[in-house]
Amino acid sequence: MTTNRRLLMIPGPIEISPGVRDAFAVPPPGHLAPDVIEAFGASLAMMRRVWLAAPSSQPFAVPGSGTTAMEMAVANLIAPGDAAVVVNTGYFSDRMVEMLRRAGADVVDLTAVPGEVPNVSRAEGAFDDYARAGKTVKALFATHVDTSTGALCDPRPLASLARERGALSIFDGVCATAAERFEMEAWGADVYLTASQKAIGLPAGLALLVASERALAARDARKDPPPLAHDWHAWRPVMQAYEARKPAYFATPPTNLILALSVGLAEILAEGMEARFALHERSARALRAAWSVLGLRSVPTREQNAAHTLSALRFPAGVDPSLVGRIAEHGVYVAGGLHPAIRSEYFRVGHMGYALTRTDFLMRTVEAVASGLASFGGAVDGEGAVGAMLSSLQADTAS
Ligand code: PMP
């Protein structure tokens, strides 16, 4: 590995820890190899702890990405004609709406301007409207952090609303799981899904999802089975076998990723979930201090709606999307805009997982953003920005 490699500070895939990299970088083992069975079984048990999920819940780790995990939730829970409510915060909520419509659901899509989160009262209103029309809502969907806007939604009131009204609640945690607070059991959420390349801290290739007992029962009650490759009835016996440390097969898992998963989850749990959530909050606060010195404004305008896993930052006057390439020239990859309504007006910096334990990575990121901005001309206080970030980190560590 070269020492001048560019840092990957996009909102996934992310920089991974040396421990995860070493676990991954071995000759491919078979899916029935004893160390894979052990890593698989241990990972599933650890997923419950990272998700803060009930002992009765079922974790699934299957080949695929976040989109696969979303499709799996929809395929198992939604039948044609089912009513669904989507609390839409951007590009990935739009994807969920599209999946639900393709599955034949009757969808109420509650949208908001980029960076905002629809109010819970609007979701209540959607449930009331369905009730007046004599329909019960099957499921409520929301994106915990929408990676296209950096909008953070609070899943807790949505999960309890769904419970009160007899619906399931499904949360896309692809840009949030293992970074933003999520208490699956305490909040009564039914599905929380993610992918390996985000805050879990692995290369891409695994779809990860935990289903509650109620969600599993909803699948059991289906008359028509979902597509075989997504069916919990096909995968669940395999997950149960691995957890009992027995070999099993339905479809070949990415074995190197399974080895890496057990190391990645163990690292997260060694840190502790509370410490983990706090690390992401502290780092986001410190980076915001730096962005503010650089004159960068966030897409989410309200503090409580701003994700701790990425910054979505509007270009200041005179700066354009070529900023992303200019930052890369200074050694750090950041991402361009993604939300179609504002695509050319902002850029995104990911801050999840291992990179947050490396103050040098954060300093390099702020310096590269400052240098990219400076290349447009005008005064940019890069040193001040790094200083603001470091003092914020120090103040938080001291308190
Ligand atoms: N949901 C969210 C919130 C995401 O950020 C992403 C990926 N950026 C996805 C879903 C889709 O995941 P994937 O690209 O791994 O299929």
Residues whose N, C-alpha, C, O or C-beta is under 5 A from the ligand:
A	BS01	PMP	P11 S65 G66 T67 T68 F92 V145 D146 T147 D172 V174 C175 A195
